[in-house]
Amino acid sequence: MKREVISFDKTDRIVGQRPEHIHRNPNPQAKVHEWACNSPYCEDLAGDHPDDGGPEPIVQGREPWRGGGR
Ligand SMILES: [Zn+2]
């Protein structure tokens, strides 16, 4: 069986194999209107992309509250 290949843009925030979700920015001035992400910590999916000044999604395994890792 052929696997479906999903490609992601460089504005996407896909790390590892977790299922992704789609963020959408309702602001018509935004540079990035839709992007895929698979951070397990996102709650608000309607907001600015990091390129538009929004917060960078937290990567699982690199949570800032874990400390170290720098
Ligand atoms: Zn997200």
N, CA, C, O and the ligand as a Tripos MOL2 file, in Angstrom:
@<TRIPOS>MOLECULE
protein
  281   279    71     0     0
PROTEIN
NO_CHARGES

@<TRIPOS>ATOM
      1 N           0.8390   -1.1830    0.0000 N.3       1 MET1
      2 CA          0.0000    0.0000    0.0000 C.3       1 MET1
      3 C           0.8810    1.2420    0.0000 C.2       1 MET1
      4 O           1.8410    1.3490    0.7620 O.2       1 MET1
      5 N           0.5350    2.1510   -0.8530 N.am      2 LYS2
      6 CA          1.3400    3.3740   -0.9510 C.3       2 LYS2
      7 C           0.9580    4.3500    0.1630 C.2       2 LYS2
      8 O          -0.2180    4.5880    0.4390 O.2       2 LYS2
      9 N           1.9620    4.8850    0.7690 N.am      3 ARG3
     10 CA          1.6880    5.8550    1.8300 C.3       3 ARG3
     11 C           1.5240    7.2350    1.2290 C.2       3 ARG3
     12 O           2.2000    7.6050    0.2690 O.2       3 ARG3
     13 N           0.6440    7.9560    1.7950 N.am      4 GLU4
     14 CA          0.4370    9.3180    1.3230 C.3       4 GLU4
     15 C           1.5520   10.2050    1.8650 C.2       4 GLU4
     16 O           1.8670   10.1840    3.0550 O.2       4 GLU4
     17 N           2.1250   10.9670    0.9790 N.am      5 VAL5
     18 CA          3.1960   11.8680    1.3910 C.3       5 VAL5
     19 C           2.5920   13.2360    1.6740 C.2       5 VAL5
     20 O           1.9320   13.8350    0.8250 O.2       5 VAL5
     21 N           2.8280   13.6980    2.8540 N.am      6 ILE6
     22 CA          2.3620   15.0360    3.2070 C.3       6 ILE6
     23 C           3.5840   15.9340    3.3210 C.2       6 ILE6
     24 O           4.5110   15.6480    4.0790 O.2       6 ILE6
     25 N           3.5760   16.9880    2.5840 N.am      7 SER7
     26 CA          4.6920   17.9180    2.6870 C.3       7 SER7
     27 C           4.2580   19.1340    3.4970 C.2       7 SER7
     28 O           3.0950   19.5380    3.4860 O.2       7 SER7
     29 N           5.2080   19.6860    4.1800 N.am      8 PHE8
     30 CA          4.9220   20.8370    5.0200 C.3       8 PHE8
     31 C           5.7620   22.0260    4.5740 C.2       8 PHE8
     32 O           6.8780   21.8780    4.0780 O.2       8 PHE8
     33 N           5.2000   23.1840    4.7630 N.am      9 ASP9
     34 CA          5.9210   24.4020    4.4370 C.3       9 ASP9
     35 C           6.8740   24.7610    5.5620 C.2       9 ASP9
     36 O           6.7750   24.2290    6.6680 O.2       9 ASP9
     37 N           7.7930   25.6630    5.2720 N.am     10 LYS10
     38 CA          8.7320   26.0390    6.3230 C.3      10 LYS10
     39 C           8.0750   26.8890    7.4010 C.2      10 LYS10
     40 O           8.6440   27.0920    8.4740 O.2      10 LYS10
     41 N           6.8850   27.3820    7.1160 N.am     11 THR11
     42 CA          6.1560   28.1040    8.1670 C.3      11 THR11
     43 C           5.4270   27.1600    9.0980 C.2      11 THR11
     44 O           4.9250   27.5730   10.1430 O.2      11 THR11
     45 N           5.3660   25.8830    8.7210 N.am     12 ASP12
     46 CA          4.7010   24.9230    9.5850 C.3      12 ASP12
     47 C           5.5830   24.5810   10.7780 C.2      12 ASP12
     48 O           6.7940   24.8020   10.7600 O.2      12 ASP12
     49 N           4.9620   24.0490   11.7940 N.am     13 ARG13
     50 CA          5.6930   23.7030   13.0220 C.3      13 ARG13
     51 C           5.4290   22.2390   13.3490 C.2      13 ARG13
     52 O           4.7480   21.9060   14.3180 O.2      13 ARG13
     53 N           5.9930   21.3750   12.5040 N.am     14 ILE14
     54 CA          5.8050   19.9420   12.6830 C.3      14 ILE14
     55 C           7.0850   19.3470   13.2400 C.2      14 ILE14
     56 O           8.1410   19.4410   12.6150 O.2      14 ILE14
     57 N           6.9960   18.7410   14.4010 N.am     15 VAL15
     58 CA          8.1480   18.1010   15.0260 C.3      15 VAL15
     59 C           7.7310   16.7030   15.4340 C.2      15 VAL15
     60 O           6.8060   16.5320   16.2280 O.2      15 VAL15
     61 N           8.4080   15.7080   14.8980 N.am     16 GLY16
     62 CA          8.0950   14.3400   15.2870 C.3      16 GLY16
     63 C           6.8250   13.8480   14.6100 C.2      16 GLY16
     64 O           6.4320   14.3300   13.5480 O.2      16 GLY16
     65 N           6.2060   12.8890   15.2480 N.am     17 GLN17
     66 CA          5.1290   12.1410   14.5990 C.3      17 GLN17
     67 C           3.7430   12.4170   15.1810 C.2      17 GLN17
     68 O           2.7750   11.7490   14.8170 O.2      17 GLN17
     69 N           3.6460   13.3700   16.0570 N.am     18 ARG18
     70 CA          2.3360   13.6360   16.6430 C.3      18 ARG18
     71 C           1.3570   14.1110   15.5780 C.2      18 ARG18
     72 O           1.7640   14.7180   14.5870 O.2      18 ARG18
     73 N           0.0670   13.8380   15.7740 N.am     19 PRO19
     74 CA         -0.9180   14.3410   14.8070 C.3      19 PRO19
     75 C          -0.9270   15.8630   14.7990 C.2      19 PRO19
     76 O          -0.7900   16.5200   15.8320 O.2      19 PRO19
     77 N          -1.0920   16.3880   13.6120 N.am     20 GLU20
     78 CA         -1.0180   17.8490   13.5020 C.3      20 GLU20
     79 C          -2.3990   18.4940   13.5500 C.2      20 GLU20
     80 O          -3.4230   17.8340   13.3740 O.2      20 GLU20
     81 N          -2.3980   19.7600   13.7860 N.am     21 HIS21
     82 CA         -3.6170   20.5500   13.6960 C.3      21 HIS21
     83 C          -3.2940   21.7880   12.8750 C.2      21 HIS21
     84 O          -2.1300   22.0810   12.6050 O.2      21 HIS21
     85 N          -4.3090   22.4920   12.4900 N.am     22 ILE22
     86 CA         -4.1050   23.6580   11.6320 C.3      22 ILE22
     87 C          -4.4330   24.9290   12.4160 C.2      22 ILE22
     88 O          -5.5230   25.0790   12.9670 O.2      22 ILE22
     89 N          -3.4650   25.8300   12.4470 N.am     23 HIS23
     90 CA         -3.7240   27.1540   13.0020 C.3      23 HIS23
     91 C          -4.2210   28.0560   11.8860 C.2      23 HIS23
     92 O          -3.7670   27.9580   10.7460 O.2      23 HIS23
     93 N          -5.1430   28.9220   12.2170 N.am     24 ARG24
     94 CA         -5.6210   29.8900   11.2310 C.3      24 ARG24
     95 C          -5.6170   31.2760   11.8510 C.2      24 ARG24
     96 O          -6.1000   31.4900   12.9630 O.2      24 ARG24
     97 N          -5.0590   32.2040   11.0980 N.am     25 ASN25
     98 CA         -5.0370   33.5780   11.5550 C.3      25 ASN25
     99 C          -6.1090   34.3610   10.8080 C.2      25 ASN25
    100 O          -6.0180   34.5130    9.5900 O.2      25 ASN25
    101 N          -7.1130   34.8580   11.5040 N.am     26 PRO26
    102 CA         -8.1930   35.5920   10.8310 C.3      26 PRO26
    103 C          -7.7780   36.9880   10.3780 C.2      26 PRO26
    104 O          -8.5310   37.6520    9.6660 O.2      26 PRO26
    105 N          -6.6050   37.4350   10.7740 N.am     27 ASN27
    106 CA         -6.1670   38.7820   10.4130 C.3      27 ASN27
    107 C          -5.7690   38.8420    8.9380 C.2      27 ASN27
    108 O          -4.8200   38.1620    8.5470 O.2      27 ASN27
    109 N          -6.4540   39.6260    8.1080 N.am     28 PRO28
    110 CA         -6.1230   39.6650    6.6740 C.3      28 PRO28
    111 C          -4.7500   40.2640    6.3980 C.2      28 PRO28
    112 O          -4.2180   40.0840    5.3030 O.2      28 PRO28
    113 N          -4.1640   40.9710    7.3610 N.am     29 GLN29
    114 CA         -2.8400   41.5710    7.1670 C.3      29 GLN29
    115 C          -1.7170   40.5730    7.4340 C.2      29 GLN29
    116 O          -0.5500   40.8570    7.1630 O.2      29 GLN29
    117 N          -2.0660   39.4240    7.9580 N.am     30 ALA30
    118 CA         -1.0270   38.4910    8.3820 C.3      30 ALA30
    119 C          -0.2640   37.9320    7.1830 C.2      30 ALA30
    120 O          -0.8200   37.7730    6.0960 O.2      30 ALA30
    121 N           1.0090   37.6400    7.4000 N.am     31 LYS31
    122 CA          1.8310   37.0240    6.3500 C.3      31 LYS31
    123 C           1.4570   35.5620    6.1830 C.2      31 LYS31
    124 O           1.4170   35.0500    5.0640 O.2      31 LYS31
    125 N           1.1830   34.8910    7.2910 N.am     32 VAL32
    126 CA          0.8600   33.4640    7.2650 C.3      32 VAL32
    127 C          -0.5670   33.2970    7.7880 C.2      32 VAL32
    128 O          -0.8610   33.6280    8.9370 O.2      32 VAL32
    129 N          -1.4360   32.7880    6.9410 N.am     33 HIS33
    130 CA         -2.8420   32.6640    7.3240 C.3      33 HIS33
    131 C          -3.1840   31.2790    7.8580 C.2      33 HIS33
    132 O          -4.0780   31.1340    8.6920 O.2      33 HIS33
    133 N          -2.4820   30.2760    7.3830 N.am     34 GLU34
    134 CA         -2.7430   28.9090    7.8320 C.3      34 GLU34
    135 C          -1.4180   28.1870    7.9570 C.2      34 GLU34
    136 O          -0.5420   28.3050    7.1000 O.2      34 GLU34
    137 N          -1.2890   27.4510    9.0180 N.am     35 TRP35
    138 CA         -0.0790   26.6370    9.1220 C.3      35 TRP35
    139 C          -0.3660   25.4200    9.9650 C.2      35 TRP35
    140 O          -1.2100   25.4310   10.8610 O.2      35 TRP35
    141 N           0.3650   24.3710    9.6480 N.am     36 ALA36
    142 CA          0.2210   23.1210   10.3850 C.3      36 ALA36
    143 C           1.1880   23.1250   11.5610 C.2      36 ALA36
    144 O           2.2660   23.7180   11.5010 O.2      36 ALA36
    145 N           0.7870   22.4630   12.6100 N.am     37 CYS37
    146 CA          1.5680   22.4390   13.8400 C.3      37 CYS37
    147 C           1.1910   21.1660   14.5770 C.2      37 CYS37
    148 O           0.0640   20.6890   14.4510 O.2      37 CYS37
    149 N           2.1110   20.6180   15.3360 N.am     38 ASN38
    150 CA          1.7320   19.4610   16.1520 C.3      38 ASN38
    151 C           2.2340   19.5720   17.5830 C.2      38 ASN38
    152 O           2.4980   18.5630   18.2370 O.2      38 ASN38
    153 N           2.3610   20.7820   18.0570 N.am     39 SER39
    154 CA          2.6470   20.9420   19.4740 C.3      39 SER39
    155 C           1.4580   20.4490   20.2900 C.2      39 SER39
    156 O           0.3150   20.7580   19.9540 O.2      39 SER39
    157 N           1.7060   19.6850   21.3590 N.am     40 PRO40
    158 CA          0.5820   19.2260   22.1900 C.3      40 PRO40
    159 C           0.0780   20.3080   23.1360 C.2      40 PRO40
    160 O          -0.8440   20.0640   23.9150 O.2      40 PRO40
    161 N           0.6640   21.4960   23.0800 N.am     41 TYR41
    162 CA          0.3440   22.5100   24.0810 C.3      41 TYR41
    163 C          -0.4790   23.6610   23.5410 C.2      41 TYR41
    164 O          -0.7700   24.6060   24.2750 O.2      41 TYR41
    165 N          -0.8610   23.6030   22.2730 N.am     42 CYS42
    166 CA         -1.6330   24.7120   21.7150 C.3      42 CYS42
    167 C          -3.0630   24.6480   22.2270 C.2      42 CYS42
    168 O          -3.6640   23.5770   22.3020 O.2      42 CYS42
    169 N          -3.5850   25.7830   22.5690 N.am     43 GLU43
    170 CA         -4.9970   25.8510   22.9560 C.3      43 GLU43
    171 C          -5.7650   26.7730   22.0200 C.2      43 GLU43
    172 O          -6.8950   26.4710   21.6350 O.2      43 GLU43
    173 N          -5.1610   27.8830   21.6550 N.am     44 ASP44
    174 CA         -5.8300   28.8350   20.7880 C.3      44 ASP44
    175 C          -5.2790   28.6730   19.3760 C.2      44 ASP44
    176 O          -4.1140   28.9750   19.1150 O.2      44 ASP44
    177 N          -6.1200   28.1990   18.4750 N.am     45 LEU45
    178 CA         -5.6600   27.9410   17.1120 C.3      45 LEU45
    179 C          -5.9410   29.1140   16.1780 C.2      45 LEU45
    180 O          -5.6340   29.0420   14.9880 O.2      45 LEU45
    181 N          -6.5060   30.1690   16.6900 N.am     46 ALA46
    182 CA         -6.7630   31.3530   15.8780 C.3      46 ALA46
    183 C          -5.9250   32.4950   16.4260 C.2      46 ALA46
    184 O          -6.3620   33.2410   17.3020 O.2      46 ALA46
    185 N          -4.7290   32.6190   15.9030 N.am     47 GLY47
    186 CA         -3.8380   33.6680   16.3860 C.3      47 GLY47
    187 C          -2.6960   33.8560   15.4180 C.2      47 GLY47
    188 O          -2.6430   33.2230   14.3640 O.2      47 GLY47
    189 N          -1.7730   34.7430   15.7900 N.am     48 ASP48
    190 CA         -0.6660   35.0690   14.8970 C.3      48 ASP48
    191 C           0.3430   33.9380   14.8120 C.2      48 ASP48
    192 O           0.6730   33.2960   15.8090 O.2      48 ASP48
    193 N           0.8270   33.7110   13.5940 N.am     49 HIS49
    194 CA          1.9870   32.8520   13.3840 C.3      49 HIS49
    195 C           3.2090   33.5320   14.0060 C.2      49 HIS49
    196 O           3.2490   34.7570   14.1110 O.2      49 HIS49
    197 N           4.2040   32.7410   14.4180 N.am     50 PRO50
    198 CA          5.4330   33.3680   14.9370 C.3      50 PRO50
    199 C           6.0300   34.4100   13.9910 C.2      50 PRO50
    200 O           6.5990   35.3980   14.4540 O.2      50 PRO50
    201 N           5.9110   34.2090   12.6740 N.am     51 ASP51
    202 CA          6.4220   35.1970   11.7330 C.3      51 ASP51
    203 C           5.6520   36.5110   11.8050 C.2      51 ASP51
    204 O           6.1500   37.5530   11.3790 O.2      51 ASP51
    205 N           4.4480   36.4580   12.3400 N.am     52 ASP52
    206 CA          3.6400   37.6620   12.5090 C.3      52 ASP52
    207 C           3.6780   38.1720   13.9460 C.2      52 ASP52
    208 O           2.8880   39.0350   14.3280 O.2      52 ASP52
    209 N           4.5850   37.6410   14.7230 N.am     53 GLY53
    210 CA          4.7330   38.1200   16.0870 C.3      53 GLY53
    211 C           4.0290   37.2690   17.1240 C.2      53 GLY53
    212 O           4.0120   37.6060   18.3070 O.2      53 GLY53
    213 N           3.4460   36.1600   16.6770 N.am     54 GLY54
    214 CA          2.7730   35.2820   17.6250 C.3      54 GLY54
    215 C           3.7670   34.4310   18.3880 C.2      54 GLY54
    216 O           4.9560   34.4190   18.0690 O.2      54 GLY54
    217 N           3.2900   33.7250   19.3880 N.am     55 PRO55
    218 CA          4.1780   32.8810   20.1820 C.3      55 PRO55
    219 C           4.5960   31.6230   19.4170 C.2      55 PRO55
    220 O           3.8140   31.0340   18.6700 O.2      55 PRO55
    221 N           5.8280   31.2430   19.6260 N.am     56 GLU56
    222 CA          6.3250   30.0050   19.0200 C.3      56 GLU56
    223 C           5.6960   28.8160   19.7500 C.2      56 GLU56
    224 O           5.7290   28.7600   20.9790 O.2      56 GLU56
    225 N           5.1230   27.8620   19.0010 N.am     57 PRO57
    226 CA          4.5440   26.6940   19.6920 C.3      57 PRO57
    227 C           5.6040   25.9410   20.4860 C.2      57 PRO57
    228 O           6.7610   25.8490   20.0750 O.2      57 PRO57
    229 N           5.2000   25.4200   21.5970 N.am     58 ILE58
    230 CA          6.1350   24.6950   22.4640 C.3      58 ILE58
    231 C           6.3420   23.2970   21.9020 C.2      58 ILE58
    232 O           5.3780   22.5830   21.6280 O.2      58 ILE58
    233 N           7.5960   22.9090   21.7300 N.am     59 VAL59
    234 CA          7.9290   21.6060   21.1820 C.3      59 VAL59
    235 C           7.9640   20.5860   22.3040 C.2      59 VAL59
    236 O           8.5820   20.8020   23.3460 O.2      59 VAL59
    237 N           7.2840   19.4670   22.0700 N.am     60 GLN60
    238 CA          7.3000   18.4110   23.0750 C.3      60 GLN60
    239 C           8.7190   17.9070   23.2710 C.2      60 GLN60
    240 O           9.4180   17.6180   22.3000 O.2      60 GLN60
    241 N           9.1410   17.8040   24.5060 N.am     61 GLY61
    242 CA         10.5090   17.4110   24.8210 C.3      61 GLY61
    243 C          11.4310   18.5910   25.0270 C.2      61 GLY61
    244 O          12.5340   18.4450   25.5530 O.2      61 GLY61
    245 N          10.9660   19.7950   24.5990 N.am     62 ARG62
    246 CA         11.7810   21.0040   24.8150 C.3      62 ARG62
    247 C          10.9660   22.0470   25.5630 C.2      62 ARG62
    248 O          11.0900   23.2460   25.3160 O.2      62 ARG62
    249 N          10.1300   21.5720   26.4820 N.am     63 GLU63
    250 CA          9.3050   22.4970   27.2220 C.3      63 GLU63
    251 C          10.1810   23.4230   28.0600 C.2      63 GLU63
    252 O          11.1070   22.9570   28.7230 O.2      63 GLU63
    253 N           9.9100   24.7020   28.0410 N.am     64 PRO64
    254 CA         10.7740   25.6310   28.7820 C.3      64 PRO64
    255 C          10.7520   25.3870   30.2840 C.2      64 PRO64
    256 O          11.7180   25.6970   30.9820 O.2      64 PRO64
    257 N           9.6250   24.8200   30.7930 N.am     65 TRP65
    258 CA          9.5590   24.5920   32.2200 C.3      65 TRP65
    259 C          10.3680   23.3730   32.6610 C.2      65 TRP65
    260 O          10.5060   23.1220   33.8580 O.2      65 TRP65
    261 N          10.9010   22.6180   31.7040 N.am     66 ARG66
    262 CA         11.7630   21.4980   32.0820 C.3      66 ARG66
    263 C          13.1560   21.9750   32.5000 C.2      66 ARG66
    264 O          13.8530   21.3120   33.2670 O.2      66 ARG66
    265 N          13.5350   23.1180   31.9870 N.am     67 GLY67
    266 CA         14.8740   23.6110   32.2620 C.3      67 GLY67
    267 C          15.9090   22.8200   31.5030 C.2      67 GLY67
    268 O          15.5750   21.8520   30.8190 O.2      67 GLY67
    269 N          17.1660   23.2180   31.6130 N.am     68 GLY68
    270 CA         18.2290   22.5510   30.8700 C.3      68 GLY68
    271 C          17.9920   22.6750   29.3790 C.2      68 GLY68
    272 O          17.3730   23.6380   28.9260 O.2      68 GLY68
    273 N          18.4700   21.7290   28.6270 N.am     69 GLY69
    274 CA         18.2000   21.6780   27.1920 C.3      69 GLY69
    275 C          18.7000   22.8620   26.3910 C.2      69 GLY69
    276 O          18.3810   22.9660   25.2060 O.2      69 GLY69
    277 N          19.4700   23.7570   26.9840 N.am     70 ARG70
    278 CA         19.9270   24.9090   26.2290 C.3      70 ARG70
    279 C          21.3670   24.7540   25.8300 C.2      70 ARG70
    280 O          21.9260   25.6380   25.1800 O.2      70 ARG70
    281 ZN         -0.3400   24.3370   17.3100 Zn       71 ZN71
@<TRIPOS>BOND
     1     1     2 1
     2     2     3 1
     3     3     4 2
     4     3     5 am
     5     5     6 1
     6     6     7 1
     7     7     8 2
     8     7     9 am
     9     9    10 1
    10    10    11 1
    11    11    12 2
    12    11    13 am
    13    13    14 1
    14    14    15 1
    15    15    16 2
    16    15    17 am
    17    17    18 1
    18    18    19 1
    19    19    20 2
    20    19    21 am
    21    21    22 1
    22    22    23 1
    23    23    24 2
    24    23    25 am
    25    25    26 1
    26    26    27 1
    27    27    28 2
    28    27    29 am
    29    29    30 1
    30    30    31 1
    31    31    32 2
    32    31    33 am
    33    33    34 1
    34    34    35 1
    35    35    36 2
    36    35    37 am
    37    37    38 1
    38    38    39 1
    39    39    40 2
    40    39    41 am
    41    41    42 1
    42    42    43 1
    43    43    44 2
    44    43    45 am
    45    45    46 1
    46    46    47 1
    47    47    48 2
    48    47    49 am
    49    49    50 1
    50    50    51 1
    51    51    52 2
    52    51    53 am
    53    53    54 1
    54    54    55 1
    55    55    56 2
    56    55    57 am
    57    57    58 1
    58    58    59 1
    59    59    60 2
    60    59    61 am
    61    61    62 1
    62    62    63 1
    63    63    64 2
    64    63    65 am
    65    65    66 1
    66    66    67 1
    67    67    68 2
    68    67    69 am
    69    69    70 1
    70    70    71 1
    71    71    72 2
    72    71    73 am
    73    73    74 1
    74    74    75 1
    75    75    76 2
    76    75    77 am
    77    77    78 1
    78    78    79 1
    79    79    80 2
    80    79    81 am
    81    81    82 1
    82    82    83 1
    83    83    84 2
    84    83    85 am
    85    85    86 1
    86    86    87 1
    87    87    88 2
    88    87    89 am
    89    89    90 1
    90    90    91 1
    91    91    92 2
    92    91    93 am
    93    93    94 1
    94    94    95 1
    95    95    96 2
    96    95    97 am
    97    97    98 1
    98    98    99 1
    99    99   100 2
   100    99   101 am
   101   101   102 1
   102   102   103 1
   103   103   104 2
   104   103   105 am
   105   105   106 1
   106   106   107 1
   107   107   108 2
   108   107   109 am
   109   109   110 1
   110   110   111 1
   111   111   112 2
   112   111   113 am
   113   113   114 1
   114   114   115 1
   115   115   116 2
   116   115   117 am
   117   117   118 1
   118   118   119 1
   119   119   120 2
   120   119   121 am
   121   121   122 1
   122   122   123 1
   123   123   124 2
   124   123   125 am
   125   125   126 1
   126   126   127 1
   127   127   128 2
   128   127   129 am
   129   129   130 1
   130   130   131 1
   131   131   132 2
   132   131   133 am
   133   133   134 1
   134   134   135 1
   135   135   136 2
   136   135   137 am
   137   137   138 1
   138   138   139 1
   139   139   140 2
   140   139   141 am
   141   141   142 1
   142   142   143 1
   143   143   144 2
   144   143   145 am
   145   145   146 1
   146   146   147 1
   147   147   148 2
   148   147   149 am
   149   149   150 1
   150   150   151 1
   151   151   152 2
   152   151   153 am
   153   153   154 1
   154   154   155 1
   155   155   156 2
   156   155   157 am
   157   157   158 1
   158   158   159 1
   159   159   160 2
   160   159   161 am
   161   161   162 1
   162   162   163 1
   163   163   164 2
   164   163   165 am
   165   165   166 1
   166   166   167 1
   167   167   168 2
   168   167   169 am
   169   169   170 1
   170   170   171 1
   171   171   172 2
   172   171   173 am
   173   173   174 1
   174   174   175 1
   175   175   176 2
   176   175   177 am
   177   177   178 1
   178   178   179 1
   179   179   180 2
   180   179   181 am
   181   181   182 1
   182   182   183 1
   183   183   184 2
   184   183   185 am
   185   185   186 1
   186   186   187 1
   187   187   188 2
   188   187   189 am
   189   189   190 1
   190   190   191 1
   191   191   192 2
   192   191   193 am
   193   193   194 1
   194   194   195 1
   195   195   196 2
   196   195   197 am
   197   197   198 1
   198   198   199 1
   199   199   200 2
   200   199   201 am
   201   201   202 1
   202   202   203 1
   203   203   204 2
   204   203   205 am
   205   205   206 1
   206   206   207 1
   207   207   208 2
   208   207   209 am
   209   209   210 1
   210   210   211 1
   211   211   212 2
   212   211   213 am
   213   213   214 1
   214   214   215 1
   215   215   216 2
   216   215   217 am
   217   217   218 1
   218   218   219 1
   219   219   220 2
   220   219   221 am
   221   221   222 1
   222   222   223 1
   223   223   224 2
   224   223   225 am
   225   225   226 1
   226   226   227 1
   227   227   228 2
   228   227   229 am
   229   229   230 1
   230   230   231 1
   231   231   232 2
   232   231   233 am
   233   233   234 1
   234   234   235 1
   235   235   236 2
   236   235   237 am
   237   237   238 1
   238   238   239 1
   239   239   240 2
   240   239   241 am
   241   241   242 1
   242   242   243 1
   243   243   244 2
   244   243   245 am
   245   245   246 1
   246   246   247 1
   247   247   248 2
   248   247   249 am
   249   249   250 1
   250   250   251 1
   251   251   252 2
   252   251   253 am
   253   253   254 1
   254   254   255 1
   255   255   256 2
   256   255   257 am
   257   257   258 1
   258   258   259 1
   259   259   260 2
   260   259   261 am
   261   261   262 1
   262   262   263 1
   263   263   264 2
   264   263   265 am
   265   265   266 1
   266   266   267 1
   267   267   268 2
   268   267   269 am
   269   269   270 1
   270   270   271 1
   271   271   272 2
   272   271   273 am
   273   273   274 1
   274   274   275 1
   275   275   276 2
   276   275   277 am
   277   277   278 1
   278   278   279 1
   279   279   280 2
@<TRIPOS>SUBSTRUCTURE
     1 MET1         2 RESIDUE 1 A MET
     2 LYS2         6 RESIDUE 1 A LYS
     3 ARG3        10 RESIDUE 1 A ARG
     4 GLU4        14 RESIDUE 1 A GLU
     5 VAL5        18 RESIDUE 1 A VAL
     6 ILE6        22 RESIDUE 1 A ILE
     7 SER7        26 RESIDUE 1 A SER
     8 PHE8        30 RESIDUE 1 A PHE
     9 ASP9        34 RESIDUE 1 A ASP
    10 LYS10       38 RESIDUE 1 A LYS
    11 THR11       42 RESIDUE 1 A THR
    12 ASP12       46 RESIDUE 1 A ASP
    13 ARG13       50 RESIDUE 1 A ARG
    14 ILE14       54 RESIDUE 1 A ILE
    15 VAL15       58 RESIDUE 1 A VAL
    16 GLY16       62 RESIDUE 1 A GLY
    17 GLN17       66 RESIDUE 1 A GLN
    18 ARG18       70 RESIDUE 1 A ARG
    19 PRO19       74 RESIDUE 1 A PRO
    20 GLU20       78 RESIDUE 1 A GLU
    21 HIS21       82 RESIDUE 1 A HIS
    22 ILE22       86 RESIDUE 1 A ILE
    23 HIS23       90 RESIDUE 1 A HIS
    24 ARG24       94 RESIDUE 1 A ARG
    25 ASN25       98 RESIDUE 1 A ASN
    26 PRO26      102 RESIDUE 1 A PRO
    27 ASN27      106 RESIDUE 1 A ASN
    28 PRO28      110 RESIDUE 1 A PRO
    29 GLN29      114 RESIDUE 1 A GLN
    30 ALA30      118 RESIDUE 1 A ALA
    31 LYS31      122 RESIDUE 1 A LYS
    32 VAL32      126 RESIDUE 1 A VAL
    33 HIS33      130 RESIDUE 1 A HIS
    34 GLU34      134 RESIDUE 1 A GLU
    35 TRP35      138 RESIDUE 1 A TRP
    36 ALA36      142 RESIDUE 1 A ALA
    37 CYS37      146 RESIDUE 1 A CYS
    38 ASN38      150 RESIDUE 1 A ASN
    39 SER39      154 RESIDUE 1 A SER
    40 PRO40      158 RESIDUE 1 A PRO
    41 TYR41      162 RESIDUE 1 A TYR
    42 CYS42      166 RESIDUE 1 A CYS
    43 GLU43      170 RESIDUE 1 A GLU
    44 ASP44      174 RESIDUE 1 A ASP
    45 LEU45      178 RESIDUE 1 A LEU
    46 ALA46      182 RESIDUE 1 A ALA
    47 GLY47      186 RESIDUE 1 A GLY
    48 ASP48      190 RESIDUE 1 A ASP
    49 HIS49      194 RESIDUE 1 A HIS
    50 PRO50      198 RESIDUE 1 A PRO
    51 ASP51      202 RESIDUE 1 A ASP
    52 ASP52      206 RESIDUE 1 A ASP
    53 GLY53      210 RESIDUE 1 A GLY
    54 GLY54      214 RESIDUE 1 A GLY
    55 PRO55      218 RESIDUE 1 A PRO
    56 GLU56      222 RESIDUE 1 A GLU
    57 PRO57      226 RESIDUE 1 A PRO
    58 ILE58      230 RESIDUE 1 A ILE
    59 VAL59      234 RESIDUE 1 A VAL
    60 GLN60      238 RESIDUE 1 A GLN
    61 GLY61      242 RESIDUE 1 A GLY
    62 ARG62      246 RESIDUE 1 A ARG
    63 GLU63      250 RESIDUE 1 A GLU
    64 PRO64      254 RESIDUE 1 A PRO
    65 TRP65      258 RESIDUE 1 A TRP
    66 ARG66      262 RESIDUE 1 A ARG
    67 GLY67      266 RESIDUE 1 A GLY
    68 GLY68      270 RESIDUE 1 A GLY
    69 GLY69      274 RESIDUE 1 A GLY
    70 ARG70      278 RESIDUE 1 A ARG
    71 ZN71       281 GROUP 0 **** ****
